[in-house]
Each structure stands twice: as structure tokens, then as C-alpha cells.
Amino acid sequence: ARVMCDGSITQARAALHLLLRDRLASLRQKIAESPTEIVKSAPIVDAKGSTQTVAPSAAAASHAKDAPYFTTFRIVSLVAITVAFFAILLAPEGTFGKTITGPKQKCLAILISCVSLWITEAIPLYITALLIPALTVVLQAIDEENLRKKNLQLNSATEVSKFVFGTIFSEMVFLLLGGFAIAAVLQKYGITRSAAVFILKRFGKTPSSTLLTVMVITVIASAFVSNVAAPVLCFGLIQPIIKNLEFDSPFARALILGIAFGANIGGLASQIASPQSVFGANELKNFFSFGSWVLMSAPICIVSTAFCWFWLIRTYPSREVLNMKEIFAVKSGEKAVSSGKIIYILAVFSITIVLWIAAPYLEKSVGPMGITAVFPLVAYFGAGLLGKDDFNGFSWNVVILAIGGGALGKALEYSGLLKAIGEMIGSALAKFGFLSVMTIFCGLLLFITTFVSHSVGAFVFIPIIIEFAQGKFSNVEAACLALAACFTCSAGMAMPISGFPNMTAASQQDRNGRNYVGTTEFAKGGVIPSIIFAMSIVASVALI
């Protein structure tokens, strides 16, 4: 106090408080050591262009470290699900219907228990996904009659395992890996950020125009990079803007929610845009090409983005004055990427998109989209643009979740349970027409995927809907119904747990570890847009 504040104790305390706060804030920041860390927490691109990651506060990190893994809720959930699993498995045949016996009943036990584990998250989602093929093999939940149709025999668990593991590593996995490679290289060399900054400087004149621009960028990035990586990129992009706003600024919340909603909307914009779209495209590969999928989703994306933007600027009005040229000014010392690398990266990206669009015409000579997805992997890793750390940084938990979803679909199909459920739903909805059935399914999926992961909703319900629709409608109507269901799996946006984009948005914090948005903000900003999103899906598919 005597040296720095002329003896004033009050001023000294205030100065120490500020220094301590800045010190704690700096401890929360660290340079991301690998792409894995970038995905796990949202990056910050500061005014100097350097990328940092906001780690949880010291208190939060300490609490997370000290908190027991087996909480009361987790233990109760695990016990209840285990009891339910064995109760279904050991129940007398015919308990769940005359047609649900033998392998069907075993598969029902797997379905109920794994879906319950996904909903409660008693164990990590990807670990539950690994359980599905294992339980299918151990319980031999495959019907012999269905295997005979494939000229296969059910002699032992070994034969079942060969069949199960041979069906789950499909082109869906390669599509995910190809999308991850594109996302990694565009992020690593700053291409997405450069393009976004270029656009923001020209169109981000006011808060409303900035919000619309950021949302459009997020939708497009999600469509061609995936809505797993796009939110991370876009949250890093807006950090220099948010740093110039007060914590309680409505515009900061609008921006964060806008990115989350834009990523959810972009999740249906292409066949590689999200895990649920990849899964749906694999199930409907005989009906929709990459190009037709994009064309059919475009009107939905435009209408939904426009309404979400309108709703957010009305819900979170703002009058902040933004100077984008100053916020994103290029600082001295920034390292530029060689033009040769940029041209090569964009050329490979463009060729990959063209191959995906032309996949229906090249399938006989080149193979399906999953094979062409190997091209960006080889081109980027083979040229040294991506390395081992980048490969390890892929979202392998998403890949495993997709594999588990594929295994669940095959188990439902070859156990005969899928057909039995389809017949039960068919009898219940026998009197309803196509539009009524689509409205019922989309409304049900909208509610479910608001509280459950979007990808989990797709893995469970799309195979059931396809089986039901094929027995009631024409092939075209059945495909459109399944497409609407797949699209609707991206529409739930009203809770922090509604999909990866919302989870990423909920984790955004200021320098003092305060969350910008929570359950109240998501409900306030997301309920009505989710309903309009689903309605636009029903209307668009009905017009096809």
C-alpha cells in the first residue's frame, strides 16, 4: 500500500483484487496441445489471431477431479437398467407379444437397456455403443431364418460375431473420417477463419447483420465440414467480438445461440453434415444421392435459419456498435500459409465434393460415397498436411457411436424385432394417411431429440420408421417419411443437452468462468424455433 498506492489500503485491496482476477483468468487459458483438446473445449481466437482454449475454472476443475464418478443417480440408473435387462431377457415367451419371442426378445432386452443407458448417460455414450455388438454376439440375438435369406448359418457365437462385425464397419464410418479430415485441414491452416473474417468485415455492419452472417457461415460450415467441428470453429471466430461486449450483453447470448441453432440446421444440409445424416444417408442410399439430399434440405435450411435469426434478434435485442475491421485487424507477426498449400487443400476439397455429388453416376466404376471419402484422407495425410496428432484428434467417440448405431440397426433387422415393431406401429396407425403419419413421427422425434442426443434418436428410430413405412406406403413415400424423420432428428434445440452444438454452446464461458447461456436461455430462444424447424421439414417433404 505504501509503495504502490500512497498508503491507501482501499486502493491496494482493489488493485490486488484486479491482479488476482486476471491471474485466475490467465490460468484458465492454455494453448491446445492437440485437435482433441480443441474439440473438447471451445477455442478462442484473440485479436492477435492466436488460438487458445478456455479451460474450466480452477475451482470447477478441482471439483470435477474430486467428484466421485459413481454418483447416486448413476448407481441407481445402472442397477435399474441391469434389472430391467435381465427381467426382459428372462421373462416367459409371449410376455411382450405373441410375435416377440426368442431372438426378438433378446434384441428387445438389448434395445431397452442400451437406449436407457444412452438417455441416462450412466456410462459414456460410446461405451454403450460398444456393448451393442458384444451383447448381440453373446446372446446370439439373430434369427436363423433371417440369416438363411443371406445364405448364412448360425452355428456358433463365432459365426454370429463374423456376421455382426462384418456389417458394422460400413461406408458410414469412412464418410465420418473423410469429413473429419476436411474439418481438420481447413481448421489447421486457418482457411475457415480467413473466409469467415473476410465475410464478417463486409457484412457485419450491425448486430442483426452480424448475427445473420455468423449463422449462415455456421450452416454452410456444418453442411460441408460437419456440425461436430463447425461449432468449435465458429465459437473461436466470434471470441474477439464477445471479448468486446459486456458479460450480460444480449448480443453475446444471441451469437452463441445463433451458432448452436445454425449448426443444428446445417446438420441436415448434406449427407456428411452430422452423425444422424450420415446414418440416415446410409439407410437411404438407394433413394437419395448427395446432390438430391442437398437440394431437398436447402429450402428447410433457408426458412429455418431466417426464422431463428428473426426470433433471436427479437428475443435478444441489441444496439451495440461493432467495428469489424478493427476487431479482426491483421496484426504484425502473423504467419501466412503458403498459397500452394491453400490451393492444394481447396482443390482436394472441391474434387471430394464433386465426387460425392456424382456418386450415383460413378458408383459402378468407383464405388459408393464411402470409398470416395478415402480420397481426402489419403490426399491430406499423404501430403503431410495432416499428421498423427491430427488423426488421433478425430472425434473417435462419434465414430464408435455411429458404429454402435449401425450394429443396433442390424440387430433389430436380423433378429426380426424390427419387423415386429413395424407391424405393431402399422396396426396402430392403419387409419392415418401419409401426411398424418409423418406429422406424428416428426412431432415424436422432435420431443425425444430435445432431451436425447440427435444421433441416438436417429440410430433407434430411423430403422423402425423405414420398416413400418415399407409395409404401408409406396417406396417413394416410405423414403420421404424416413428422410423427414432423419431431418427432424436435428430439430431439437431447446435444451443444453439437445445435440453436440448445444452442448458446445452451453460450455462457453467468459474470462471469469461464467456461462453465457444455460437452460433458461435455450428454452427461451429455442422452443419456438424448434417447432418452426420441424414444421418446415414436414411442409417441405410433403411438397416433394
Protein Blocks (a to p, Z undefined) as FASTA:
>chain_A
ZZmnnopaklmmmmmmmmmmmmmmmmmpccdfbfklmmmpccdddfkopacdddddfklm
mmmmmpcfblfklmmmmmmmmmmmmmmmmpcehklojklgcjlmmmmmmmmmmmmmmmno
macfklmmmmmmmmmmmnopacfklmmmnopacfbfklmmmmmmmmmmcfklmmmmmmmm
mmmmmmmnommmmmmmmmmmmmmmbfklmmmmmmmmmmmmmmmnopklmmmmmmmmmmmm
mmmpcfklmklmmmmmmmmmmmmmmmmmpmklpmklmmmmmmmmmmbcfklmmmmmmmmm
mmmmmmmmmmmmmmmgcfbdcdfklmmpccehiacddfklmmmmmmmmmmmmmmmmmmmm
mmmmnopfklmmmmmmmmmmmnomacfklmmmpcfklmmmmmmmmmmmmmmmmnommmmm
mmmmmmmmmmpcfklmmmmmmmmmmmmmmmgcfklmmmmmmmmmmmmmmmmmcfklmmmm
mmmmmmmmmmpckbfkgojklmmmmmpccfkopafbdfklmmmmmmmmmmmmmmmmmmmm
mmZZ
